[in-house]
Structure formats: C-alpha cells, structure tokens
C-alpha cells in the first residue's frame, strides 16, 4: 500500500501534536508536584521549634537558621493590613515598623482597587489588589495564594510594633487553646478607641444581627466580636475557610462569619500595640470622607450577607432593608409562598416593621371613623400565637362591616380611584376582588387588606372569595361582642372566641401546629422553631 505525500504530511502533523500534548501534560504534572512539595515544605516550616524564639524564625530564634533535616525555617506569620483609606493612610509607616522589628515577616497590604496616590512601601512589603484584571490569572487577585504562613496577623492602619516578641505571645495564646472554640486572639491598640468585647448573635433566618456588651478589659476575656481597635491573630486555614475572608469593614465581616461558625475571640490585656498617628486623619473633611465610606461599606456588606437589621449594644438600630421610599424586599408572591421561604428565611424585619406601622395607622383611622373591624385569618392566628404578625407572613388581613364603609372618608370614594393620603399611604380598591387594600406607600407595596363582610341570617358572608381554605362564612355571634387583644404593639379587636373561630377556618389544632401557607410548595421544619 502506497502512502501519498499529503497522507504523510498529515501523519507527521498528528505525531507532532501528540508529542506536544505529551510534553505539555508532563510539564503540568511536574508543576503540580512542585507546588505540592512546596506546600509540604511550608507545613514543615510551620512546626513549632523549641523555645519562644522559634515561634517566628528558625531554631535558636534567628531568621534563616537551618533547622531540622537541613531545611531553613520560614516565618509563621504574615502581617496583613486591610483597612486603610487611599486618600490618607500610614500603610508605609506600619510596614516599616513591623519590618524594622521583624524583617523576616511577610507584610501584605490589601486593597479592593489600586490605591491613588500610590502606596510607598518598603522592601519586603507587598500590595495585593483584590479586583480581578482580564490580563492576569485568577490567583493574582486571590489572597489565599499570597499567604504561605501558618498564621495571619490582622493589623489596623497606623499601628506600630514596639515589642518584637509581642507576636509570639499571641501565637502561644492561640496554640494554647488547642482545637476549642477560641479561634482568634486579639490584643488592644493603645491611644485609639478602647477595644470592647461583645457578644454577637446572628440570626440569618430573621435577617438580624444583635450585639450586646460582654466582659471587657480583663485579661483573657472571651467573646464573639470586638468593637474598637485591636490586632487579631487567626490561623491562615481558618481565615481562608470563611466565605468572605477579607470583606470590609473587616471586623464586621470577620465576626459575623466566625460567630455563625461558633468561633470565639480571646481579648488579652497585653501585649499592647502602639499607635502614634493620632488622629488618623489630618482634617475634618478627611474624617467625614472616611466615615461616609465606612457607612457605605457597611451597607454593602450587610446586604451581601442578607442582614437587614443590626441591634447595637447601646440599643440603637441600624436598618439595611426596605423603607417607605423603596420597594419591599420581595417580589410578587406565587403560590402563597414568598421567595424568602425557599431560602429558609422568614419575613425581613424591615417588612414586618412596615406592616406593623401600616396596621397601626389603618386601625386608628377605622376606630376614629366608627368602622367595626376584627383581626382575620392568619393575622388573628399571629395575634393568638405571638401577639404579633406571624414571622413568615407578608400581609395583614382585617375584616370590616360593609355597612360601615360610608363612615370612613378614606374608603367611601375609592370606586372613583385610589387615594394617597397626607402620610403617603395608598388606599385603593383591590384589583383581585371586591375588597380594599392600604399600601405602605406608592413605592413600597406592603399592605393591609380590608375584607367587607355583611350579615345574612346570622351568618357573616361577603361577595369575593379566594381559594384559601380559611376563606369561609362564619356565625355573626363571633363578633358580638368584639374583644380587645394585643397585636403588633397595639390593642386591636378580634372575635370573642378566637380558638373556635380559628378552628372553624383552619381546622382543629391550628394554633398549636404552625405551618407555612402552602405546605405543598414549602413545609415548615418545626424542629427549628
């Protein structure tokens, strides 16, 4: 069989491609083996040497000294500065201070974008930009590829290292905790705002983080968050196992994530780190800029974590959800199951706040107008169970007497169109049927529905019915008389025998057996209540 010239060329090309593929594969394999060997070498270097001096350097306490098996021990700690402002900072001074005392320590400044004016860093300090660049590989902007030590020391801007052995003390304290819940150790920064130990409870289901004061200032205080200026030591593995290891503001991001994992921080009385640059900003304008950027960063962080309400130690609240000027936090509800239930979350607290405000406002107007009303359906169920809105509910239902509608100026003329009252609430006839709806605002459609009933032969009925099983007729004697009951921070009126009323509508045991509105789509896990 004869091979043509073209067939020969094709055969040679195929062989060359196979050879190239083989050598590329071999090169990649060798690179992976080299990285694995480097990782093993780093872990070997991280093993503690005898004596305090071996914590950061080689045996004997000096950097670069040859240790066990002829390997040169590397540093165990990377100093990392995350929080600084581009327009005014002391990053260069911080790097000089640490590298003057401990020149063997890696120093890493981390910024979201390239600082302007550019940082002036001493030899041995590096800058890492977190924002990806299309011309660089992914590891160029990922911090876990730039930290090869066993520990990370998180330091604030303007701090100085005056005691060379202060870091060894922190390492010794953290290692002494073993594998317990204390996964971070902190030391205060002098001449700054006093650091305070806090307890932090994060409830993602309720979109809320609650800070409360813990023991502070005593040596060895253990808590779940810090407020103020401190230097924090954490194992590198722990830091980069967080979903957002270097979020801003750093302490807010760090402690929200660590508290959710059950980790604690130990605040030591000493060693202390100094800070001679006071105040940190040279002008009131720069301080204002820094405060504004901090507020913006906090809002961005809380929204990314799905936290809409912070309760601070002094009792103040900070909100990061919807308001009267913005749309509500969830869209159109399908199958009686709002989107947040699929995320295993309940109604956002800002939405509950808006529903409470709207309910209080509507009830006040109905009472002043002489319109008889009562808590209906799931709203009554919430009043009986919680004296409040059901934690996963998304509206409020009130029954009213149809014959009383002409008594209320806000209701009687809605056939001609909706009404936006002086306080921004929107009163309208609902498009879904013959009932009324009061929205929180034109922008925010959280609402109270008013269902007009009328008596017929001693039975309360109405002209519009929904597919909800609880939407049924009922005897008027439940409303004779109406009885006051606490609900959502006010006193409202409800049926006189609420248990019988609710079991008529929802079935026996409705009060004691909570369930989501549409269990076929999403069921409530009662074990988590």
C-alpha positions, -999 to +999 in steps of 0.1 A: +000+000+000+014+034-011+011+065+011+006+097-007+026+129+001-005+146+017-011+115+038+025+116+050+023+152+060-009+145+079+007+116+097+037+137+107+014+165+119-006+141+141+026+127+156+039+162+163+006+172+180+007+141+202+043+148+212+034+184+221+004+172+241+026+147+260+053+173+269+026+199+280+010+172+302+043+163+317+051+199+324+018+205+341+023+173+362+057+184+373+044+219+382+017+203+404+042+181+421+064+211+427+035+230+443+026+200+465+062+198+476+063+235+483+031+231+504+047+202+524+078+224+529+057+252+542+039+230+566+072+216+578+084+251+584+053+258+604+061+232+630+069+249+663+105+249+674+116+246+710+117+278+729+099+311+724+124+324+699+115+296+675+079+307+670+086+330+641+121+322+630+144+292+628+158+271+657+177+294+680+153+323+674+171+338+644+157+341+609+172+319+583+188+295+606+190+259+593+167+237+613+156+201+613+165+179+582+186+208+568+155+229+559+156+266+566+126+275+588+103+302+574+082+327+592+050+316+607+030+348+605+020+371+576+012+407+587-019+418+568-033+454+567-067+455+551-084+486+564-070+519+551-081+549+531-065+557+498-067+595+503-048+594+536-031+565+553+000+553+572+005+519+554+041+526+547+048+535+583+031+504+596+051+482+572+084+500+583+076+495+619+069+457+616+098+450+592+122+470+613+115+448+643+109+416+624+124+418+589+117+381+583+079+386+584+059+389+551+039+421+551+008+423+528-014+454+522-047+445+506-070+469+487-100+465+465-086+487+438-052+502+431-046+530+457-043+565+444-020+582+453+001+550+450+014+535+483+051+538+491+061+505+506+095+494+520+113+464+506+097+432+519+062+447+518+037+438+490+004+452+478-024+429+467-053+442+446-085+421+450-103+434+419-096+410+390-079+421+359-086+405+325-049+402+317-040+383+348-045+347+361-072+342+388-046+336+415-032+371+410-061+387+430-069+358+454-053+364+488-050+327+497-024+323+470-003+351+486-002+339+522+021+309+528+024+311+566+005+293+593-010+324+609-022+358+597-019+389+619-046+414+610-035+450+619-053+483+616-038+514+599-014+534+620-004+507+644+032+501+653+052+471+666+074+482+696+078+448+713+094+423+689+081+394+709+045+405+711+035+383+682+050+352+698+027+359+728-003+359+706+007+327+689+014+310+722-021+320+735-038+308+703-020+275+703-028+270+739-065+269+731-060+237+711-089+229+689-115+246+711-140+274+702-114+301+706-101+305+671-089+341+673-067+360+697-066+398+699-045+425+716-056+461+721-041+491+704-032+519+727-041+556+721-071+546+700-107+539+709-108+513+737-115+479+723-146+463+738-156+426+740-191+420+726-215+391+723-228+388+687-258+366+678-265+364+641-299+351+630-299+347+592-335+333+593-346+367+607-321+388+588-308+402+621-275+406+640-277+415+677-247+429+696-246+430+734-219+441+758-197+413+773-169+415+799-143+439+786-108+449+795-098+419+817-071+396+806-085+366+788-120+379+781-137+356+756-165+368+734-177+366+698-170+401+685-148+431+691-155+468+688-127+493+686-090+490+676-072+457+680-046+434+664-061+400+657-043+367+651-060+339+633-048+307+616-045+311+579-066+280+573-094+294+594-093+328+577-095+314+542-122+289+551-145+319+555-167+327+525-155+363+525-122+363+543-113+400+538-146+418+535-150+454+546-155+466+572-131+439+583-142+433+619-179+434+609-173+409+582-149+387+602-170+383+633-204+378+616-188+348+598-169+335+628-199+338+652-220+318+627-194+290+630-194+291+668-159+305+670-148+329+697-122+355+701-100+359+732-091+395+741-059+398+760-049+427+783-014+426+768+007+428+749-004+461+736+004+477+702+010+514+700-004+539+676+013+573+674-006+587+644-035+604+662-059+614+650-057+591+620-070+618+596-055+653+594-087+672+586-123+671+595-131+667+558-110+635+555-126+622+587-160+628+571-149+610+539-137+580+559-170+579+579-190+581+547-170+553+531-174+532+562-212+537+562-213+527+525-191+497+530-212+485+560-244+488+540-229+469+511-216+441+534-249+437+552-269+435+520-245+409+506-248+388+539-286+392+539-287+412+571-313+439+573-313+449+609-285+454+634-292+460+671-262+477+687-250+474+723-264+508+732-299+498+719-297+517+686-309+500+655-294+502+620-315+492+590-304+479+556-337+468+541-367+485+526-383+517+536-413+539+527-392+553+498-381+519+484-398+488+471-404+460+495-378+433+499-396+406+479-415+405+446-449+392+436-458+362+457-465+330+438-485+300+453-488+318+486-451+312+491-428+343+491-393+338+477-376+341+511-392+309+524-373+289+497-341+304+512-351+291+547-357+327+558-387+345+573-402+379+566-374+405+566-377+427+598-380+459+578-411+444+560-426+434+594-419+469+607-437+484+577-467+461+582-469+470+619-468+507+611-495+503+584-517+482+607-515+507+635-523+536+611-553+518+595-567+506+628-565+541+642-584+555+612-611+528+613-617+533+650-619+571+646-644+566+617-666+542+636-658+512+613-661+479+631-632+456+623-616+424+635-584+405+630-589+380+603-574+346+592-536+343+596-534+377+612-556+365+640-536+334+642-504+355+647-521+376+674-531+344+693-497+327+689-473+357+690-493+388+698-478+399+666-476+392+628-467+355+620-429+357+615-432+345+579-464+363+569-463+391+542-496+410+547-522+418+573-559+409+570-588+428+587-625+420+584-648+450+584-686+455+583-696+465+548-723+488+562-697+509+580-677+517+549-695+550+542-684+562+577-647+563+565-636+591+542-606+570+532-628+542+519-661+555+507-649+572+475-624+545+463-648+535+434-635+565+415-598+557+421-571+553+446-562+578+473-527+588+485-533+604+519-513+631+536-490+605+552-481+587+520-503+556+525-522+544+494-559+535+498-574+515+469-600+490+458-581+458+451-579+446+415-582+409+427-618+413+440-643+433+460-621+443+489-599+472+499-561+475+503-539+500+521-503+501+509-474+514+530-465+538+502-465+543+464-431+527+463-435+500+489-465+478+484-466+460+517-502+462+527-532+457+549-562+441+532-597+451+544-624+424+537-660+437+538-685+412+553-722+416+559-746+395+580-772+373+563-795+352+585-769+354+614-740+344+591-712+367+580-707+365+543-691+386+515-691+389+477-655+380+469-640+346+479-605+333+475-592+297+471-578+298+507-594+272+529-598+297+557-619+320+535-654+308+546-686+321+561-690+322+599-717+329+625-720+366+634-720+357+671-682+355+670-683+393+665-709+401+692-691+414+710-656+420+696-629+418+722-596+437+725-564+418+722-527+427+719-513+427+684-481+441+668-476+467+696-512+480+697-546+468+711-568+456+683-602+439+682-608+402+674-636+376+676-648+368+711-639+331+709-607+331+689-600+294+693-633+283+679-631+309+652-597+298+641-605+261+642-636+268+621-614+284+595-581+264+597-591+231+614-585+217+648-551+223+664-544+253+641-530+274+670-506+247+683-494+234+649-479+262+628-473+257+591-464+277+561-493+289+539-487+263+511-470+232+525-472+216+491-446+241+480-426+246+512-431+230+546-421+244+579-395+224+597-409+226+633-378+212+648-361+245+641-386+266+659 
